[in-house]
Amino acid sequence: MLYTGSGVLCGVQFLSAFMRSIPAYCLLLAGLLAGNSAAAQAGAPTTGRLHYEFTHRVDQHKVKITMFDANGQKIKTDGPGSTVELPTSMSGTRSLLFSGQYAREEQVRGVQMAGGNINMVPGQGAKKPITPPPAPLTDTRYLDLAARTSTSVTTIAGIDYAVPAAPVPAPPADWRDLPQTRKIAGFTCHKATAPFEKETYTLWVTTELPFTYSPVPELTPARGVVLALSSDQQEFTATKLTAEAVPEAAVRPSPQARPTTEVELKMLRAKAQAEQRQRLLEQYATPAGR
């Protein structure tokens, strides 16, 4: 408050002196924040596992169900007595295994479906229970955190096929860092928003870890680790970070991986999936007791 009379002059002089001190104060504050961030990074583990929980909502308009009978013919899913209701969401866990500048995303395990109901009217004749064969392929994403590149490796019938490394996408042009903060998995995060696939995502980013990463590659910040993100369609939240010894070889593609192109890999994937579907059809067509 500025007072009348001689007090006004004192108030103006005080305000003027305070305004002159702002640049120095801001530099001091910036230095303290940078020092705190550097200290946090210095104490953060350089090898370990970052755990996430995720939920993906199912867009009913983008999913198509195709079912086959024992002869390989398509089944009408809208037949009398049949019910096909897609699940409303999928949830599970994922983790990032890291060692120094390298990392690998762990395969999703134990995905759970919420909602949905598929009930097809059974055909004539008893069938033996179907035991799905092992997955014909698995996909793994490896990252060079320092170079900001990722390499996709697909394993088909025990053979690794590697697509050449590609740059991790730059942050969206409309990325906005905001002043709000919160703690997630023990780390201080600041809020950010960014557009992606016609949605606005809310993100929480920490700079207390010594690398840069996001579970959604297209929403990777210029610096920091996304510990939580959410939109109308999906959510990721980090639950904990465990420090553990991780050998570098475990988070880098195998030297024996066969280089391939996206076109060649698409053909290999289609063949493996067709072979698995054929094995399922043969198993379904075999009467129980044989």
HELIX and SHEET records of a PDB file:
HELIX    1   1 SER A    6  GLY A   43  1                                  38    
HELIX    2   2 GLN A   60  LYS A   62  5                                   3    
HELIX    3   3 PRO A  217  LEU A  219  5                                   3    
HELIX    4   4 GLU A  248  VAL A  251  5                                   4    
HELIX    5   5 GLU A  262  ALA A  285  1                                  24    
SHEET    1   A 8 ARG A 109  ALA A 114  0                                        
SHEET    2   A 8 SER A  89  SER A  99 -1                                        
SHEET    3   A 8 THR A  47  ARG A  57 -1                                        
SHEET    4   A 8 GLN A 234  ALA A 243 -1                                        
SHEET    5   A 8 VAL A 225  SER A 230 -1                                        
SHEET    6   A 8 GLU A 199  THR A 206 -1                                        
SHEET    7   A 8 PHE A 187  PHE A 196 -1                                        
SHEET    8   A 8 ARG A 176  ILE A 184 -1                                        
SHEET    1   B 2 THR A  83  GLU A  85  0                                        
SHEET    2   B 2 ASN A 117  ASN A 119 -1                                        
SHEET    1   C 7 ARG A 109  ALA A 114  0                                        
SHEET    2   C 7 SER A  89  SER A  99 -1                                        
SHEET    3   C 7 TYR A 102  GLU A 105 -1                                        
SHEET    4   C 7 LEU A 137  ASP A 144 -1                                        
SHEET    5   C 7 THR A 149  ILE A 156 -1                                        
SHEET    6   C 7 ILE A 159  ALA A 162 -1                                        
SHEET    7   C 7 ARG A 258  PRO A 259  1                                        
SHEET    1   D 6 ARG A 109  ALA A 114  0                                        
SHEET    2   D 6 SER A  89  SER A  99 -1                                        
SHEET    3   D 6 TYR A 102  GLU A 105 -1                                        
SHEET    4   D 6 LEU A 137  ASP A 144 -1                                        
SHEET    5   D 6 THR A 149  ILE A 156 -1                                        
SHEET    6   D 6 ALA A 166  PRO A 167 -1                                        
END                                                                             
